[in-house]
Structures are given as C-alpha cells and as structure tokens.
Amino acid sequence: SDLEIISKFEPCLENKKEGALGIDGFTNYMRSPSGDIFNPEHYQVNQDMSYPLSHYFITSSHNTYLMGDQLMSQSRVDMYAWVLQSGCRCVEVDCWDGPDGEPIVHHGYTLTSKILFKDVIETINKYAFIKNEYPVILSIENHCSVVQQKKMAQYLTEILGDKLDLSSVHSDDATKLPSPASLKGKILVKGKKLPANISDDAEEGEVSDEDSADEIDDDCKIMNGDASTNRKRVENIAKKKLDSLIKESKIRDCEDPNNFTVTTLPAPGKADSKKSKLEDDVESGEDFGTNKRQSRSLMGSFSKRKKKGSKLKKATSLEEGEDDSDSQGNVARSSVHYSRVNRQKKTMKLSRALSDLVKYTKSVGIHDVETEISSSWQVSSFSETKAHQILQQKPAQYLRFNQHQLSRIYPSSYRVDSSNYNPQPFWNAGCQLVALNYQSEGRMLQLNRAKFSANGNCGYVLKPNCMCQGVFNPNSEDPLPGQLKKQLVLRIISGQQLPKPRDSMLGDRGEIIDPFVEVEVIGLPVDCFKEQTRVVDDNGFNPMWEETLVFTVHMPEIALIRFLVWDHDPIGRDFIGQRTIAFSSMMPGYRHVYLEGIEEASIFVHVAINDICGKAKQALGLKGLFLRNPKQASLDSHAAGQLHRKHSFSSHILRRTASAPTKSQKKNKKGFPEIAFDTKDNSSEGAAEDQEVEAASQTRFVQEPESASLSPAP
C-alpha cells in the first residue's frame, strides 16, 4: 500500500506523519528493487512445469569439469558444485579408464588434469538439488572398458540411490517424455543403451560409437609419446587449430569494429582434404580467441616456454595483417602422430549394468530431421556446425524434430580456448540442450542467464506453444503471419553513477567518460535489431539522453532485450556495462536498469508495450538510415553471410570511428519511428505478460569485454 511505501522509503519523519512521500523518499523507492525493470514474480518459478521435457529449454554445460581451455587446463569437482548451484540442469562427465580400476574424468587425449569419477558423482549428489528441485541430466561420455563401466554403474547406484529410481514416475502418454514436475529430485542418466534384441543373460553387448558427442577430432588426439614431449605436442596442436582458424579463414568486415564472423575454408594444397576434412569445421563463433582476457590466459598457458620466434598469437592479430607463414610448416614437421577419421562404423562394448541406468535419455546417432522418430526417449547430439547447417537447410523440419525428442548442441572442436558459440539460433529451432562452457564468462553466458532467469532460474523454460505444435520457419521474414506483434517503446532518460571502463582503448585515462546507450533486441532473425542514443560529453555521474527507441517484435516469447552502456572514444568505444533480460520479464512504466555486476550503476528508462498487427518492419528514421544497415545490425554469422558487402579499403581503415554516434550528433525528432498510439497499451496492465521466455537469436557475435559478474573461484 501507499502507507507501506512511505513507511519504508521516506526518510523524513514529518513527511511520514503526514503520509507524504518527499523527493528523497521517492528516489529511494525508485532505486529499490520495486523500481527495477525485472518482474519480481520471475524470481520464482512462474511457468507450467507439467509438460513433457521436450517442451522446455534446459540449461546445459559442456565439459563441466574444466576450469579453462580444452587442452591443458585443470579439471575440478568444484565446477560441478558451482554450475549446479547456478541453475544448470545438464552436466557432462567424460569417463575414461583410470589406474587401480578407478574410472577417471578428464578431456581425453589432452593434458587436462584428471579427477576421480567417484568424486564427481559424490559432488553431484551433494549439490544437485540444494537450490533447485527440478531434474538433473547426467550426460555420460563413456570411453571406459566394460570392467570400469561396471564400477561406474556401482558408484552411480550406491551414491545417487533413490535419485535414480524412476519407478514412481508416470506419464499420461507412455510415448512422451515425463515432465519436470514429475521428475523433481531425480537424476536422469544420458548415455548409450543396449539394443532390445540382446539376450537378457548377456552382461555386455556392442553398441554404436558413432553417436558419441566427444568433439575431439581424431587428428587432435595425443596417441603416443612420453610425458616430456606431450606438452610440446599439445602446443603444436593448439597452433594447428588456431592457425587453421586464422590463416584459412575469411573475415567479414562489419560497421562495428568489434563485430566480425569467422568461417573456415578448406586448407590450400592438401590433396586429401576431402577425405580428412574434419566433420565439424567451425562456421561461426563468439569472438573465437578475441575475448582478450581469455586469449591472453590461453596463450599464456600454451606459451610459458614459448621461444621468441613463436607464431602462436591471439586471433585479433589477424586484423592487424599478421602472417603466420611458418606455423603450418612447423606443425607439419612435428612428430605428433595423428589418427585420421575412420569412416568405418565404430562400435564399443557396453556393460548391461550401465545400460540399465538409462531410461528416458538414450544417446543416439544423428537422425535425419525429416524422418519420423521411433521414440521420444532419446537424445541426438549435434556439433554447433552440423546444427547450423541443418538450421539453414531445413529450419521448419528441425523445429518439428525438436517437438518430440531432446537434442543437444555442443561447441566445435576448434574452440580450444573454451569460447562459446551463439546459442540463440538453436533456441529458435527449439533445441533443448544447448551446452555452453560455463567457465568462459562473456556475452553468450549473459544471454543464457537472461533466458533462464525468466522462470526462477530453475533451469527449465517452457517453449512457446507454436514451437511445441505446428510448424513455422524461424528464419522467415514473417514467421507467424496473422498473429499480433509487439511494439516496444523505450525512452532512454538518464544514467546514474556510470563507472569508467576497465580496459580503455586509450589506456588509463583520468578524464570523465562520454557515455551512450545501445539497445539490442535478440530473438528470431526478423526481430534482431539495434538502436543507440547520442553521446553525452563528460558526464558519467548523471548523463541525460531523453531519447526514444522503438522496436517491433514478432515473437516476444523468445526475445531478449539487451542494454549496453559504452564510453565514446575518438577511435571507437569502450565497454562500461550491460544488462540483458527477457522481453516478458520487463516491467512497464518508469524503471531502473541496473548494470550486471556493477554496484549502483544504472540507466533510467520508461517502458511501453503496444499490440500491433499487419506487416511491420523496423522503422529507421534518419539517424538509423545513415548510421547502420538494419538487416546487418544483428544477424548471426551464418545469416549475415548472405548479406555480406565488400567494404572499400578506406572504409576498412575508418570503420572503428563509425561504431558510435559523433559527439556533435543532435537528436532529430523527425527521425523517430512512428509510435502506435491508437493500439492497445499493455503498460497499463501493471506487469509484463506472464509468458514463457526463451532467449533465442541469430545475432552476430559481438566482441564485448567480460562482464563484472563473479566467476567461480579456482
């Protein structure tokens, strides 16, 4: 009530007695959680959790045990504790034969450290349901002998106990997966399963090994050699991976200097390139090797003993025209013994004891997404590259495929630095288990957090109804014809206590920042769009923008709104902070947008949401017309390639200065899009729509500095 607000926020006793809220009390109220843009109801589970698992997006971790890069970093059981408590519901365990008959967990054929499988399961058992009662999926990558598989099954059964017992779980339809609600407190083992035609008396059998989601390419495995040479071999492998990504790639220039996409090309001069071509060449990625802090860390780990002439560099050096002419030769002359991909069908021995623990989440080979599946109780794993290919060639069929069974997406093997790909295109297609490297903070994990925060951070977000039944093309210009769209009207009013950037392009400057705000809509490709305010000179304490930005959103249920604050520099811009939230988690009216991980820093906005119908394209205005190409503003790399333009040499040199509006730029009222005043305004309803939230997008990968949010302690 009003009296409660006055009693809580009004500092003046006289005003309290008179039942009045003064300016200080009003400021306190607006700066409190009550004035935050995020809907407080979404801090708890607010969606129906009784649908089959395939109807939900599920937070997923890739190589959960790793603390750093994919080749030489530490493996720690602590990572499972941290990831599970952060809301993740699908963790990965790579199992290998260890000494003394004890299975171990590490990244196979690399120099990552090893931990005991038993310790991992004990940690999962302890932390799985401390903050979250919804089911955990244990993704087992099994490389063990039958003897140690039996030991794995023994540990799983003894340690997890009743958490594995699914006898009490019932589904209304036996052909469908059970719901998260019916699986509370349960752990599902995802792994291979023996075929039904094997004798009941058999304690083991052969199963296909083609469906393994082990993304280590065969030519990247350390097969032989003593410990003294292994480090050198891994360094050579790292060079090969990075060089092939850098030297054999084309970089599409964009109007934003921090935005680029990378697509690998066949290696020149290799006669056997077709036969030995890696299955999962990277097509695109989130600043592979361009996240500066991560790149330095990775290169440092690879190059502590690096000689002066080494050519191992971070990928950003490509923009400077670096030429690694001898790197490929060094790799070719190295003594690493590579094992090329054997296209003969691979099989492995599987223990019945381990097979029997798998029920609803059977790992299977990649299906043709156009064929009818035989059972919903299976999980297909796709590399990001394969999934991108399907998404481009058969988007509607991929969407239908994901209506009935689970699919898991995992990062390309080229991401030796543990960088993350853009998860949003796969959410657009209804892929449930989009696995990310949780140890690599950055844009993609921020999007992931925003997506799952919309349902109490429980790890499950219900898909929109149109994704669970019926078919549409998520890549279409008008994916859902005839349905109402939303118009988001954001008035960017002011900023409060904005800090100086941590890593300025101009070094450690003592001057005051020149901030501007960029707002990005992330969702279906047709919805992806960016707008930005003018620059305010020399004011980080309380800059005033008073600008209105308007966006059209075709599918708000899977849209994210991303607020970024930048410091304008003569040569570009420096990142200050960001906040990303789901469209349906936004509260209407006057709100503060607090920057993630930065205490007290915020921007003050007004939010209004209108219903609109008919064909609606993003209105540009004069400012948008001259500053950007709307179609290229936020498309993902694989879509942006269709719109690629060749830049002149002069535009390549000057493109850093085009990333921010000029300081002299004035607000042009004629340039503002027309607002639909005569349509229904949902801002009067007191809360954002209580809809299912999925963060999905095909935006370009944008290189942004890591957020200031906390990372797990080593």
N, C-alpha and C positions, 0 to 999 in steps of 0.2 A: 504494500500500500504506500501512498504518498508519505504518510507519517513515518513509516518504517525507513523509507529512503532518507527523509530529513534527519531522523534519529541516528542513522548510520553514517551519513556523509557530511552533515552540516557541522562545521567546527565552532560556529558562534552560538553561545548559549542563549543569547537574546533572540536570535532567529529561531532556535529550537522551541523556545517558549511560545513564540508567535506562530509556529507552524509554517515558517517560511524557509525557502532554500536560497541562500545567497550565492554570489558568483563563485566563491571558494567551494561551497558545498556542491554546486552544480558541476564544477570542474572535477571535484573528487569523484562524483557519480559517473561522469563521462569517461574518466580514466580508469574506472574499476572494471572488473570482468563483466558487469552489466552493460557496459558500453562497447564491449568487444564485438567485432564483426562476426565472430564464430558463434553459431547457435549453441547455447549451453546444453540443450537437450541431446546434442550429438556427442557429448562426453560419455554418455551411456549407450548401450545397445538400443537402437530405436527401429530396427527393421525386423520383419518376419523371418525367423530362423527355422521354419518348418519345411522349407522346400528341399529338393534333392541337392546334394553337394555340387552337382554340375551347374546349378543356377547361381553360384556365388563366385566372385573373385576371391582368391585366397592368398594371403601374404606368404611369400616363398623366399627362401635363402639358398644361394648357390655356394657350394663348398664351405659350409657354415663354419668349419673348424679353423679356417685360415684367418690369420690376423693381417696379412699383407698380400704380396704378389703371389702368383700361381706357381712359381718355380723354386723359390728359396726361403719363403717366409716361415714363421713359426705356426705350428698347429697348437691350439689351446682348447681345453674343455670349457674354459670360461666363456668362450664365444657362444656356445650353446645356451648358457645361462642368460647372457645378455640379450641375445637375439630372441629367445622365447619370452623374456620379460618385456621386450619392446613390442610384442604383439604378433611376431611371426608365428605362423602355424604349420609351415612345411620346412623341415630342416633336412640337410643332406649329410649322409655318412658314407664315405669311401672306405671300404673294408678290404684289407689285404692280409695275407699270411704273415704272422709275426713270429719272433723267436719263442721258444718254450711252449709252443702250441697255443699262444695267445694272439687272437686277431688284433690287428692294429688299424688305426685310421690315419691316413695322410693322402696327399695328392700323388698318385702313382707315377713312377718313372721320373720323379723330380727330387730335388733336395729339400723339400719341405720336411719339417720335423715330424716325428711320429708320436701318437698318443694311443693309449690302450682303448680298444673298443668297449671294454667293461666300464672304464671310467666315463666314457661318453654316455653310455646308457644310464649310468647312475646319475649323471648330471641332468640328463633329460627328464628322468623320473622325478628328480627333486624340484625342477624349476618349470616344468611344462604347464602347470595349472595354478601357479601362485597368483597371477594377476588375471587369469583368463581361463574359463572353464570349457571353452569350445575345443573340438578335437584337434589333435596334432597329427600331422602326416610325417612319418619317418621314411624318407626316401633313401633306400639302401642301394648303394652301388657295390655289388658283390663281386669281388675278384679273388675270393678265398677258395682253398681246397675244400673238399667235402668234409674232411675231418674238422677243420676250423669253422666251417659253416655250422656244424652241429654244436660247436662251442658258442657261436653267435646265438643260435636258437635257444640254447640253455640260458645264456645271460638275459636275453630278451624276456623269456618266460619267467625266470626267477626274480628279476629286478622289477619288471613292469607289472607283473602279476595280473590283477583284475583289470588293469587299464587296457590289456589286450583282449579281454573276454568280451566278445561281441554277441554272445548268445541271447542277450536280453534286448538287442537292437532289432526292431521290427520296422519294416517299411510297408506302406499301404499297397505299393506296387513292387513286387519282387524283382521286376526288370529294371527298376530305377535305384539309384543310389540313395542311402538314408540321408537324413537331414542333419545339419549341425546341432540342432536342438536334441535330437535323439542320440547323438554321439558325445554328449557332454562328458568330459573326464576320460575319454577314450583316446588311445593312440592307434592309428592305422599304420601298418607296415606296408610300404610300397616297394614291391620287388618282383622278381620272376616267380612263376608258379609252374609246377609240373603239369603236363597235359593230362586230361582226364582218362586217356586210354592206357596209362601206365598201371601196372599191377599194383593192387593195394599193399602187397607184401614188399614191394621194392622200396628200399631205403634211400635210393637216389635215382636220378634219371638225367637224360640230356635235354637241354633247352637251348633255344636260340640265344646267341650272344650279340645278335645284330641290333637289338633294341637298347643296348647299353647307352646311357646318356653320358658316358665318360668322354669328355670333349678333348682329351689329349690326343692329338693326331699321332699316328704311328711313327711318322718321321721325326717326332719330337721326343721320343722316349729314350731314356738313358738305359740301354740294354746291357752293356758290359763295361768293364773298366774298374780300376781300383779307386778308393776314396780320394786319393791325391789328385786325380785327374778329373773327377766328376764336376768340381766347381768350374774348371775351365770349360768343360763340355756344356754345362748349363749356360755359361756366359755366351758361348758360341750360338747356342740355340736361341737365346734371347736376342742376340744380334740378328740372326736369321729372321726371326719373327718380326722384329721391329723394322729391319731393313726392307723386308718384303712389303710391309705395310706402308713404309715411307717412299722408298725408291720406285716401287712398282705401282704407285697409286696416282690418281689424278685428284686434284683438289678443286672443288667448285667454289670460286670466289662468291661471296655474298656481300650485300651492302653493309653488313655489320662485321667489323674486323674480327670479332671473337667468335663468329659463326662460320663453321665450314664442315663439309662432309667428306668422307674418305671412301673411295671404292677401289678395291684391289683389282689389278689387271693380271693376266697371265704373265709369268716371268719370261722375259725375252730370251731366246736362244736355247730353250730347253726342249729337246726333241720329244722327251717322254712326258711333257707337261700334261697331256690329256690323261695318260694312264695314272700318273702320280699326283694329279691335281687333288688337293685336299678337298674333302667334301664340303667343308664349311669355310670357304673364303669369306672374309668379313666384307659386308656390303656397306655398313654404316656403323656409326658408334658415337657415343657421347665423348667427344674430345679424347680420343684414344691417345694417351700419353701427353695430352695437352693440359690436363689438370696439373698445374705447375708443381704444387707441393708433392702430389703423389709421384709425379715423374721424377722429381729430384730424389725422392725416397727410394724409388725403384732403381733408378740408375746408380744411386749410391750403393745399394745392396749388391748390384751386379759388378760394380766397378771400384771396390775398395782397393783392389790390387791392379787396377787398370793402368796400362802403360800410357805414356804421354801421347802416343800416336793413335790411340784407340778411336774408333769412329762411332762408338755407341753413344748416341745423342737422343735427347727427347724429341718427340715428333714435331714440336713447334719450330725446330731448326729448319724444317723444310720450307717454311715461309720465308726464311732468310736466304734460300737458294743453296743450302748446303749440299755437297755432293759426296756421297759415301761410295766412291768408286771402287775401293778395295775391300769393302766389307764382304761382299758376296764371294770374292775370291778367297778371303780368309776362311769363310765358312766352308767353302768347297775343299780347301786344303786341310781342314781339321780332320782329326781322327775319329770323330763321332760316327758310330755305326748306326745308320738309320734303317728302320724296317718299314718298307713301303706298304701301302694299304693292300691287304689281300682281299680281293673281291670274292673269294670263295666263301661260301656260307660258314659262319663261325658258330660253334656250339660250345657249351660248357656243362660241366656236371653240377647238378643242383641237389642239395640234401632235402629229403622229404620234411624233415623237422623244420627247416627254414621255410620251405614252400607252404607248409600248413598254416603259418602265421599270416600269410597274405590272403585277404578276402576281397575287400571292395576296391583295392587299389593295385591291380595286377599290371606290372610293367610289360608293355607290348611294343612291337616294332611300329614304325611309322605307317599309318594306313593312308590309302588314297582317300582324301577328304570327300570325294564324291560317292564313295561306296557306303552302303549301309553297314553299320557296326553290328557285330553279333551280340555284344554285351556292353552294358554301361559300366561294368565293374572292371574297367581297365584304364590305364593312363598311357598316352603316347607322348614321348619326349621329342622335341624339335630343337635344333640349334636355332639361334636367332636368324641366321642366314636362310636356312630352309624355311622357317616360318615367314620371313619377309617375302620369299619367293612365292609361297602359297598365297599370302595375303594380296600380292599384286595380281596373280593369275586367276585365283578362284576365291575372291573375298566372301561372296554370298555362301558358297559351299562350305567354306571354313567356319563361317558363323553357324551354319546348321550342324556341322560336325561337332562343335563345342556345346551344342544344346543337350547332348545325351551322355557324353563322357568327358572325363578330365583330360586336359592337355597341359603339358609342362614345357616352358620355354627356358633354355639355358644359354649363357653367354658363349660367344665364339671363342675358339681356342687362341685366337690372336690377342685376346685381352690378357696377356701375361702380366700386365700391371694391375689386374683386378678392377679395371674400369667397368662402368655399367652402360648398357645399351638403353635405348628409349623404350620403356615398357608400354607406352600408350597405344601404339598401333596394334599390339596384341590384345590389349583390353578392348579395343574397338571391335576385334573379331571374336570376342567372347572367350579368349583363352584364360583359364582359371589360375594356373600356377605359373606366374611369370617371375622366375627366380633371379634375384639380384645379389650382387656382392655387398653384403651389409657392412663390410669393413671399409668401404670406399664412399665416404661422405661426399655429397655433391647434388647437383640438380635432380638426377634421377631418383635418388632416395628421398629427396624433398617432395617430389611428386608422389612417390609411393606412400609417404607418411600422410600427405594431404588426402589421398584417396581413402585410406583406411581409417583415418580419424573421423570420418563421417558416420561411422557406426560403432562408436565407443572404442575404437582401436582394438576390436576383438579379433581381428584377423580375417573376418568374413564380411564381404559387401555384396548385397543382392544385386544381380544384374537387372537392368530394365526389362519390363515384360516383353518388349519387342525383340529382345535378344534371346529370350527363352522359348519363344514360339513364333512361327512365321519366319520369313527370310527377307533381308534387305541387303543392299550393297553399302557397307560403311564408307567406301571411297567415293560414293556418288555425290554430285553437286546438290542433289535433292533426295537424300536417302529415305525420307518418310513423307512423301507428298500428301498434302491434305491435312497434315497434323499442325496444330498450333506451335508456333515457335516463341521463344522468349526474347525480349529486348532488354538488355542490361544497360542501365543509365548510371554511370559512375561520375560523381562530381568530386574531383580531387581538390580538396580545400587547402590543407596545410600539412606541415610536418612538425614533429616535436623531437628535440634532442637527438638529432641525427649525428652519429659519430663520424670521425674521419675514416677514410678507407684504410685497411690494414696494410695492403700492398699496393702503394700508388705507383703509377707508371713513371711519375716524376721523382720517385724516391721519397725520403722522409721530409715532407714539406710542413712548414709551420702555418701556412695560410689556411683561411676558412674555406670550407667546401662550397661548391656551386651545384646544388642538387637538382635532379629532375626525377620524375616518376615514370616508370614504364609499366603498363598493364597488359598482360597476355592472357588470352582465352585459349585453353587447351582442351580439345575434345575430338570430335570427328574432324577429318581434314577440312570440310567445308566451314567448320566453326573456328578453326585456328586463325588467330588474328592478334596483332599487337598495335597499341597506340601509346603515345608518350606525351608528357606535358612539356612546356617550355622550361628553360633553365632559370633558376633564381640565383643571382650572383651573391656570393659572400654571405651566406646565411644557412648555417646548419642547425641553429637553435630553434627557429620558428619560421621556416620559409612558407610563403603564401603563393599558391598556384591558382586557385579558383578557376579550374578548367573542367569541362565536361567531356567525358569519353563515352561513346555509345557502341554497343556490340550486339549483334544478332546471333542467337544460339539455337540451332536446330534441335539438338538433343541435350538439354540441360542435365539430365540424369547422369551423364558420363563426362561432364565438363568440369574443368578446374579453372579457377581464376588465380593468376599469379601476379603479385605486386612486387616490383623491384625498384629499389632506390639506387641511383647512380650519382657519382660526382663527375661533372663535366670537366674534361681536361683539354688543353689545346690539341693534343694528339690522339684523343679518343675519350675514354671514360673509365672510371674506377668503380668497382662494385662496393656498395655500402651494406646492403642487406635485402632480404626478401621475406615474403610470407605467401604461402600457397594454400588455398582452401578449396574445398569442393563447392561447386555452384549452389547446390541445395543446402549447404551448411551456412550460407551467407544470411545474415540478419539484415532486414531493410532499415532505412532511416539513417540518422547520423551515427557513425560508428568510427572507432579507432581500429586501425590495422597495425598490430604490434609486429615488428620485425622479429623473425625467428632467431632466438639465441642472443638478442641484444636488449639488455635491460632498459626499459623506459622509452626506447626509440619507437616512434610510431608515425603513421600518417593518418590524417583525419579526413573522412570521406562521407558522402551521402550516397546511399544505395537505393535505387528504384528498379523494379522489375515489372515489365508490361507483357501482356499477351499480344502477339501479332499473328496474322495469317497471310497466306499467299506467298509468292516467291519474294524472298528478302535477301539482299546481298549486303555485305558490309559497306555502309556509306563511308566515303573517304573524306570529303571536304578538301579544301585547297591545300592545307598543310600535309595531309596524308598523300595527296596526289603527287606532290613534289618530293616528299621525303622517302617514300617506300613503294614497293610493289606489293599490294596486299596478298597476292597469291603466293609470293615467295616469302612473306613475312614469317610464316610459322609452319611451313610444310616440312615433313620429315624428309630425311635424305633420299629415300628411295622414291618418293613422290617428287621431290624437288628436282630430281634429275630430268624429269620430263619438261621442266620449265627453265632449264639451265640456259643462261645467257652468257655469251663471251664478253668479258669486260676488256676495254681498251687498256693499254699499258698505263696511261695517265690515271684512269680510274682505279687501277690496282695500287698505284702509288698513293693516291689520295683517299683511299677508301676508309682509312682509320678516322679521318675527320668527318666522315659522313654518318657516323654512328650515333651522334647526338645532335639535338637541335642547337642552333647557334644561340649565343647569349643574347644577341640583338633581336632574335625572333620574337615577334609580338603575337598575341592571341588574336586570331581572326574570326570574329563571330560568324562571318559568312561561311567559314569553312566547317562549321559544326554540322554533323548529320541531323536530319530532322527527327525529332522525338515523337513517338506515337502517343500523344496526349489523350486521344479520344478512345484508347483501348483500355482494357481492364488493368488496373494498377494493383499488383499483388502486395505492394509495400504496406497497404492498409490492413493487411491480414495479421500483422504483428509478428510474423515469423516466416522464415524461408520455407518453401514447400518441403514437407516431410517425405522426400523421395529417396529411392535407392541411389547411392552415389558410386560412380565408378570413374576413376581418373583415367581418361583414355585420350590419346592424341597422336597425331603424326607430325608433331612439330620438328623443326630442325634441331639438331643437337647444338646447344649453346654453351660455350665455354664460360663458366662462371666460377669465381673463387669459391672455395668450400665455405659452407655456412658456419656460423659460430656455434652451432649446437654441439653438445658434448658427444665425444666418441668413446667407445669402451676403453677402459684402462688396460694396458698390457698385463 
